[in-house]
Amino acid sequence: MQKINELQLAKELIKFPSITPIDAGIMKFLEKKLKKLGFKTKILEFKEKNSKPVKNLYARIGTKVPNFCYAGHLDVVPPGNIKDWTINPFKPSIKKGHLIGRGANDMKSSIAAFVSAASFFLAKNNKFNGSISLLITGDEEGDAINGTKKVVDYLKRKKEKINFCLVGEPTNPNKLGEMIKIGRRGSLTGKLTINGVQGHVAYPHRANNPSTTLIKILNKLKNIKFDKGTKDFQPTNLEVTKININNNADNVIPGIAEATFNIRFNNRHSSKSIKKKLNKIFNKISKKNKSRFKIEYRVSGEPFLTKPNKTTFMIQNIVKKITKIKPKLSTTGGTSDLRFIKAISPGLEFGLVGKTMHKVDEAVSLKDLKKLTKIYSNILDSYF
């Protein structure tokens, strides 16, 4: 049985410029590697109207239960200005004990660590009691329309059971071993448009400035105390991300004003209850100011929590044993694809240190990469 070196594989994966939703041949490359290890694989391409097609990969070795699944993404964010990098972002390089390249941190190295761990596990356990699977998407950094969500629907249709899922996102703030994610807050984005009446600034009585209504609404939104947080979650928080009045003249009261906001909410709310609360505010203030409003919502995920079970504590103990740090069970940070996988399996997230993700000269410490491979290796040994 072939054993795979995590550093070598991480370098090979980084070479593919797989910027969402571009595949650049990376899924086929990984599929080939997994087939050599004995995995049965399927590349799943999905496309929805008004969206670009995305390739995903599901691979499984073994037919028995339990099925332990590793989930991750091979798509990366754009590198930004190449001139700001000390290297070509898609020509990985080692400097001062770190592997540099786009995706080194988020999260090609983590996938390489798991594939390496699986190769070592299979070399010494060719007949083990269960299955190992990988759910790899190319649409995590984008709109997540044609990615994990669609793969989960496919697995449901196929009656494919996953018993536990480990997502390899970078979960540690500063040091490997600090944090395991057992849940995430929900995320809701709202685009609010206020329609007033355009007019001359010298004759305000003939117009109705939509910015007045908008400012009142945004002020009200920023002052909402949604909750004080819970035992597992931070308080719900709203941030205004855009304010836009497309007006080229300084002597014209505009007819339209727009704003975008995002809310990260805990499990004391649902997107439905939040929308209801906000719509009342929009209605009340718009009416009072004789304006009309239009609101468009986009829900990126509902809050979720995986109640810690014996697998959670087993993984926590392994991380502590290898890193000498007891990881905190946390729900902080943004959303992840576990929000889709939770519909078919309990799971948690543990990966690298997230300090350089999405940055120029994104990097992974070679020591951390080695330790993460060891952690994943120990998890497979203990799980089976």
C-alpha positions as MATLAB code, in Angstrom:
seq = 'MQKINELQLAKELIKFPSITPIDAGIMKFLEKKLKKLGFKTKILEFKEKNSKPVKNLYARIGTKVPNFCYAGHLDVVPPGNIKDWTINPFKPSIKKGHLIGRGANDMKSSIAAFVSAASFFLAKNNKFNGSISLLITGDEEGDAINGTKKVVDYLKRKKEKINFCLVGEPTNPNKLGEMIKIGRRGSLTGKLTINGVQGHVAYPHRANNPSTTLIKILNKLKNIKFDKGTKDFQPTNLEVTKININNNADNVIPGIAEATFNIRFNNRHSSKSIKKKLNKIFNKISKKNKSRFKIEYRVSGEPFLTKPNKTTFMIQNIVKKITKIKPKLSTTGGTSDLRFIKAISPGLEFGLVGKTMHKVDEAVSLKDLKKLTKIYSNILDSYF';
ca = [
       0.000    0.000    0.000;
       1.325    3.412   -1.048;
       2.030    5.886    1.776;
       1.500    9.560    0.982;
       3.688   12.351    2.319;
       1.559   15.280    3.527;
       4.050   18.024    2.548;
       4.530   16.661   -0.959;
       0.757   16.402   -1.496;
       0.126   19.897   -0.057;
       2.638   21.346   -2.552;
       1.017   19.470   -5.447;
      -2.467   20.735   -4.494;
      -1.325   24.361   -4.106;
       0.010   24.332   -7.698;
      -3.565   24.174   -9.030;
      -5.043   27.723   -9.358;
      -8.437   26.472   -8.174;
     -10.060   29.853   -7.482;
     -13.808   29.374   -6.889;
     -15.510   28.023   -9.020;
     -12.534   27.079  -11.271;
     -11.513   23.456  -10.842;
      -8.255   23.679  -12.883;
      -8.025   19.838  -12.850;
      -7.565   19.516   -9.081;
     -10.494   17.133   -8.394;
      -9.267   14.660  -11.040;
      -5.776   14.861   -9.522;
      -7.008   14.090   -5.996;
      -9.356   11.395   -7.297;
      -6.381    9.627   -8.919;
      -4.452    9.702   -5.614;
      -7.416    8.252   -3.682;
      -8.078    5.547   -6.278;
      -4.483    4.349   -5.818;
      -5.240    3.949   -2.104;
      -8.287    1.811   -2.942;
     -11.047    4.399   -2.596;
     -14.163    4.194   -4.774;
     -14.632    7.715   -6.085;
     -17.217    9.867   -7.808;
     -16.766   13.374   -9.193;
     -20.077   15.194   -8.818;
     -20.599   18.287  -10.962;
     -23.539   20.534  -10.173;
     -24.863   23.639  -11.880;
     -27.802   25.802  -10.970;
     -29.384   28.522  -13.098;
     -27.347   31.767  -13.025;
     -24.383   30.029  -11.419;
     -21.202   28.485  -12.735;
     -20.738   24.675  -12.610;
     -18.736   23.256   -9.698;
     -16.920   19.936   -9.376;
     -17.056   18.046   -6.055;
     -15.649   14.695   -5.006;
     -17.009   11.924   -2.802;
     -14.705    8.986   -2.097;
     -15.158    5.979    0.173;
     -13.153    2.927    1.133;
     -14.966    0.078    2.881;
     -18.631   -0.901    2.873;
     -19.165   -1.459    6.585;
     -20.326    0.950    9.269;
     -19.328    3.168   10.971;
     -18.445    5.535    8.122;
     -15.984    8.217    9.295;
     -16.013   11.155    6.876;
     -13.495   13.959    6.391;
     -14.867   17.085    4.688;
     -12.978   19.959    3.136;
     -12.654   22.261    0.136;
     -10.063   22.584   -2.618;
     -11.245   25.965   -3.895;
      -9.343   29.055   -2.780;
      -9.925   32.804   -2.702;
      -8.177   34.991   -5.331;
      -4.566   35.880   -4.467;
      -5.148   39.638   -4.829;
      -2.204   41.676   -6.101;
       0.481   39.122   -7.079;
       3.155   41.816   -6.625;
       2.410   41.890   -2.889;
       3.424   38.226   -2.554;
       7.055   37.228   -1.980;
       6.443   34.182   -4.240;
       4.052   33.180   -7.021;
       0.978   32.090   -4.950;
       0.561   28.975   -7.104;
       4.236   27.980   -7.001;
       4.548   26.801   -3.383;
       7.778   27.599   -1.609;
       9.321   26.788    1.780;
      10.696   29.706    3.794;
      11.682   29.783    7.487;
       9.976   26.492    8.280;
       6.720   27.464    6.530;
       5.066   26.344    3.311;
       3.785   29.440    1.463;
       1.105   29.490   -1.246;
      -2.570   30.228   -1.787;
      -4.520   27.510    0.028;
      -1.574   26.491    2.252;
      -3.672   27.422    5.257;
      -7.245   27.330    3.998;
      -7.284   24.428    3.420;
      -5.248   22.345    0.974;
      -2.625   21.388    3.579;
      -5.324   20.040    5.900;
      -6.686   17.819    3.099;
      -3.126   16.637    2.394;
      -2.700   15.819    6.114;
      -5.872   13.716    6.167;
      -5.075   11.847    2.928;
      -1.588   11.126    4.299;
      -3.062    9.922    7.629;
      -5.549    7.691    5.755;
      -2.734    6.204    3.633;
      -0.773    5.242    6.761;
      -3.890    3.847    8.452;
      -4.799    1.720    5.404;
      -1.213    0.429    5.063;
      -1.476   -1.221    8.483;
      -5.247   -1.956    8.515;
      -6.254   -3.355    5.141;
      -9.291   -5.090    6.683;
     -10.732   -2.647    9.216;
     -14.233   -2.624   10.631;
     -15.883    0.323    8.952;
     -15.394    2.872    6.181;
     -13.445    6.071    5.595;
     -14.861    8.686    3.249;
     -13.946   12.140    1.954;
     -16.404   14.831    0.923;
     -14.422   17.477   -0.957;
     -16.029   20.535   -2.543;
     -14.954   23.254   -4.954;
     -17.564   25.776   -3.804;
     -16.855   26.715   -0.190;
     -15.298   30.139   -0.737;
     -18.054   31.131   -3.184;
     -21.836   31.084   -2.930;
     -21.860   27.443   -1.742;
     -24.782   26.731   -4.096;
     -23.244   23.889   -6.098;
     -20.987   22.451   -3.414;
     -21.410   20.525   -0.158;
     -25.141   21.309    0.032;
     -25.733   19.488   -3.270;
     -23.388   16.607   -2.317;
     -25.372   16.118    0.920;
     -28.613   15.960   -1.121;
     -26.955   13.381   -3.415;
     -25.847   11.272   -0.412;
     -29.370   11.439    1.043;
     -30.826   10.182   -2.252;
     -28.251    7.373   -2.350;
     -29.051    6.522    1.308;
     -25.333    6.885    2.052;
     -24.876    7.018    5.822;
     -22.149    9.047    7.505;
     -21.688    8.317   11.212;
     -19.301   11.142   12.090;
     -17.789   14.000   10.109;
     -14.521   15.825   10.726;
     -14.243   19.140    8.836;
     -10.625   20.238    8.388;
     -11.114   24.026    8.384;
      -8.433   26.133   10.156;
      -9.993   26.350   13.636;
      -7.089   27.515   15.799;
      -6.628   31.274   16.410;
      -2.895   31.310   17.287;
      -1.555   27.850   18.142;
      -2.336   24.351   16.914;
      -4.481   22.677   19.553;
      -6.338   25.699   20.928;
      -9.758   25.164   19.449;
     -12.261   22.635   18.142;
     -15.455   24.010   16.592;
     -18.599   22.148   17.658;
     -21.090   24.548   16.107;
     -21.459   27.878   14.331;
     -23.690   30.922   14.460;
     -26.208   31.521   11.697;
     -25.561   34.190    9.066;
     -28.125   36.468    7.422;
     -27.428   39.289    4.971;
     -30.009   41.965    4.213;
     -30.021   44.500    1.387;
     -32.355   47.372    2.258;
     -33.560   49.884   -0.349;
     -35.430   53.035    0.666;
     -37.429   54.899   -1.984;
     -38.108   58.579   -1.337;
     -38.861   61.455   -3.702;
     -36.071   63.125   -5.673;
     -35.945   66.922   -5.709;
     -33.927   70.152   -5.520;
     -32.013   70.682   -2.260;
     -33.297   74.263   -2.091;
     -36.904   72.995   -2.029;
     -36.822   70.107    0.486;
     -40.604   70.342    1.074;
     -41.114   69.119   -2.520;
     -38.918   66.029   -1.970;
     -38.529   63.204    0.513;
     -34.909   62.333    1.274;
     -34.578   58.516    1.608;
     -31.273   58.910    3.467;
     -33.164   60.347    6.475;
     -35.243   57.167    6.728;
     -32.215   54.974    6.089;
     -30.136   56.623    8.836;
     -32.984   56.253   11.337;
     -33.394   52.570   10.455;
     -29.660   51.808   10.632;
     -29.367   53.614   13.951;
     -32.233   51.511   15.303;
     -30.670   48.292   13.945;
     -27.275   49.011   15.509;
     -28.905   49.585   18.891;
     -30.865   46.319   19.026;
     -29.755   44.095   21.887;
     -30.716   40.721   20.441;
     -29.501   38.680   23.420;
     -26.641   38.329   25.902;
     -25.293   35.144   24.340;
     -25.722   31.600   25.645;
     -23.567   28.951   27.343;
     -22.329   27.843   23.905;
     -22.644   30.985   21.772;
     -21.530   34.615   21.624;
     -24.219   37.342   21.609;
     -25.971   37.936   18.285;
     -24.351   40.815   16.390;
     -25.362   43.044   13.476;
     -22.874   44.967   11.317;
     -23.670   47.454    8.554;
     -21.376   46.585    5.629;
     -22.443   48.999    2.857;
     -24.244   52.337    2.543;
     -24.859   53.545   -0.968;
     -26.534   56.639   -2.468;
     -25.837   56.731   -6.169;
     -26.073   60.484   -6.675;
     -23.708   62.465   -8.920;
     -25.125   65.917   -8.176;
     -24.595   67.919   -4.975;
     -27.757   69.980   -5.375;
     -30.173   67.056   -5.802;
     -31.969   65.204   -3.030;
     -31.664   61.533   -4.065;
     -34.637   59.299   -4.759;
     -33.055   56.050   -3.567;
     -30.752   55.067   -0.689;
     -29.426   51.566    0.003;
     -27.646   49.722    2.780;
     -26.422   46.169    3.339;
     -25.990   44.539    6.740;
     -25.013   41.127    8.071;
     -26.185   39.428   11.269;
     -24.402   36.546   12.979;
     -27.017   35.004   15.250;
     -26.968   32.310   17.915;
     -29.417   29.484   18.568;
     -31.842   31.675   20.483;
     -33.032   32.836   17.044;
     -33.790   31.539   13.578;
     -33.475   33.476   10.327;
     -37.292   33.560   10.282;
     -37.608   35.166   13.745;
     -34.876   37.717   12.931;
     -36.541   38.703    9.633;
     -39.865   39.183   11.460;
     -38.229   41.473   14.033;
     -36.439   43.578   11.378;
     -39.430   43.884    9.056;
     -41.429   45.494   11.878;
     -38.716   48.151   12.247;
     -38.557   48.810    8.473;
     -42.341   49.112    8.318;
     -42.689   51.430   11.290;
     -39.904   53.894   10.406;
     -40.691   53.953    6.640;
     -44.357   54.675    7.339;
     -43.484   57.459    9.766;
     -41.185   59.051    7.160;
     -43.596   58.497    4.238;
     -41.029   56.334    2.411;
     -41.236   52.910    0.809;
     -38.794   50.120    1.559;
     -37.702   46.943   -0.162;
     -35.686   44.257    1.637;
     -33.836   41.305    0.108;
     -32.498   38.647    2.473;
     -29.864   35.976    1.916;
     -29.475   33.275    4.562;
     -26.055   31.599    4.530;
     -26.884   29.233    7.363;
     -28.856   28.651   10.536;
     -27.067   28.275   13.896;
     -26.153   24.714   14.842;
     -24.496   22.851   17.672;
     -23.206   19.272   17.844;
     -23.718   18.165   21.430;
     -20.309   16.795   22.497;
     -20.269   12.980   22.440;
     -17.614   10.308   22.995;
     -16.033   10.988   19.565;
     -15.775   14.710   20.411;
     -13.985   13.945   23.679;
     -11.785   11.310   22.006;
     -10.629   13.904   19.442;
     -10.161   16.534   22.171;
      -7.917   14.106   24.106;
      -5.843   13.226   21.026;
      -5.282   16.920   20.236;
      -4.233   17.505   23.850;
      -1.870   14.501   23.793;
      -0.071   15.688   20.630;
      -0.088   19.486   21.078;
       0.041   19.596   24.927;
      -2.902   22.032   24.789;
      -6.471   21.131   25.779;
      -8.608   22.530   22.940;
     -11.600   24.675   23.807;
     -14.937   23.491   22.351;
     -16.128   26.624   20.563;
     -18.774   28.064   18.206;
     -16.957   31.306   17.287;
     -16.053   32.530   13.807;
     -17.824   32.477   10.466;
     -19.882   29.720    8.878;
     -18.561   26.431    7.506;
     -19.874   23.582    5.361;
     -20.708   21.648    8.518;
     -23.933   23.682    8.408;
     -25.008   21.432    5.487;
     -23.440   18.169    6.692;
     -25.194   18.397   10.093;
     -28.399   17.369    8.259;
     -26.966   13.850    7.825;
     -24.259   13.487   10.474;
     -22.899   14.826   13.765;
     -19.484   16.404   13.396;
     -16.871   18.897   14.452;
     -14.142   21.020   12.899;
     -10.438   20.835   13.590;
      -7.592   21.972   11.364;
      -4.665   24.365   11.188;
      -3.983   27.828   12.658;
      -6.096   30.340   10.727;
      -3.913   33.441   11.130;
      -2.823   33.735    7.468;
      -5.924   32.477    5.661;
      -7.046   34.706    2.771;
      -3.907   36.852    3.281;
      -0.904   37.605    1.110;
       1.835   34.968    1.701;
      -0.678   32.531    3.189;
       1.380   29.909    5.021;
       1.428   26.767    7.144;
       4.117   25.850    9.651;
       5.796   22.574    8.637;
       5.749   21.506   12.309;
       1.981   22.104   12.468;
       1.438   20.158    9.242;
       3.331   17.190   10.684;
       1.423   17.394   13.985;
      -1.949   17.676   12.224;
      -1.172   14.545   10.174;
      -0.308   12.769   13.433;
      -3.570   13.976   15.037;
      -5.647   12.762   12.067;
      -3.732    9.457   12.111;
      -4.465    8.958   15.821;
      -8.140    9.860   15.293;
      -8.518    7.115   12.661;
      -6.716    4.570   14.893;
      -8.902    5.416   17.907;
     -12.186    5.682   15.973;
     -11.815    2.182   14.511;
];
